[in-house]
Amino acid sequence: MHLYPRIRDLREDNDKNQRQIAEILGMKYQQYARYETGEREIPLHHLITLARYYNVSLDYLAGLIETPRKLN
């Protein structure tokens, strides 16, 4: 699935660490780390938060399109 490497790549491209993104999502970084590796499924509400934070569409996060589309 494209989702897990894509959220990792976006985080790294924005020079953030897992702890910083976990804080934005209101969780412990270990839980967020499991999202990036695919050990845990990321809930839709967290995907929406990440899409807004990175200003990319959900279809890009999900791997349905290859080029990121900005939100509005």
C-alpha positions as CSV (number, residue, x, y, z in Angstrom):
1,M,0.0,0.0,0.0
2,H,1.2,3.5,-0.9
3,L,-0.1,5.1,2.2
4,Y,2.5,4.2,4.8
5,P,5.6,5.1,2.8
6,R,3.9,8.2,1.6
7,I,3.2,9.6,5.1
8,R,6.8,8.8,6.0
9,D,8.1,10.6,2.9
10,L,5.9,13.6,3.6
11,R,7.2,13.8,7.1
12,E,10.8,13.6,6.1
13,D,10.3,16.1,3.2
14,N,9.0,18.5,5.8
15,D,11.9,17.9,8.1
16,K,9.7,16.6,10.9
17,N,10.3,13.7,13.2
18,Q,7.8,11.1,14.3
19,R,7.5,12.7,17.7
20,Q,6.4,16.0,16.2
21,I,3.8,14.4,13.9
22,A,2.5,12.3,16.8
23,E,2.1,15.5,18.8
24,I,0.0,17.0,16.0
25,L,-2.2,13.9,16.0
26,G,-2.4,13.9,19.8
27,M,-0.8,10.5,20.4
28,K,2.5,8.9,21.5
29,Y,5.2,8.7,18.9
30,Q,5.4,4.9,19.1
31,Q,1.8,4.6,17.9
32,Y,2.5,7.0,15.0
33,A,5.6,4.9,14.1
34,R,3.4,1.9,13.8
35,Y,1.3,3.8,11.2
36,E,4.4,4.5,9.1
37,T,5.5,0.9,9.1
38,G,2.0,-0.4,8.4
39,E,1.8,-2.3,11.7
40,R,-1.4,-0.4,12.5
41,E,-4.1,1.0,10.3
42,I,-4.3,4.7,10.5
43,P,-7.8,6.1,11.2
44,L,-9.5,8.3,8.6
45,H,-9.6,11.3,11.0
46,H,-5.8,11.1,11.4
47,L,-5.4,10.9,7.6
48,I,-7.6,14.0,7.2
49,T,-5.4,15.8,9.8
50,L,-2.2,14.8,8.0
51,A,-3.7,15.9,4.6
52,R,-4.5,19.3,6.0
53,Y,-1.2,19.6,7.7
54,Y,0.8,18.7,4.6
55,N,-1.7,20.4,2.3
56,V,-2.2,17.4,0.1
57,S,-5.3,15.5,-1.0
58,L,-6.4,12.3,0.5
59,D,-6.2,10.6,-2.9
60,Y,-2.5,11.4,-3.0
61,L,-2.0,10.0,0.6
62,A,-3.8,6.8,-0.4
63,G,-1.7,6.4,-3.6
64,L,-4.6,6.8,-6.0
65,I,-2.7,9.6,-7.8
66,E,1.1,10.0,-8.1
67,T,1.4,13.8,-8.1
68,P,0.3,15.6,-4.9
69,R,-2.7,18.0,-5.3
70,K,-2.9,20.9,-2.9
71,L,-6.0,21.5,-0.9
72,N,-7.7,24.7,-2.0
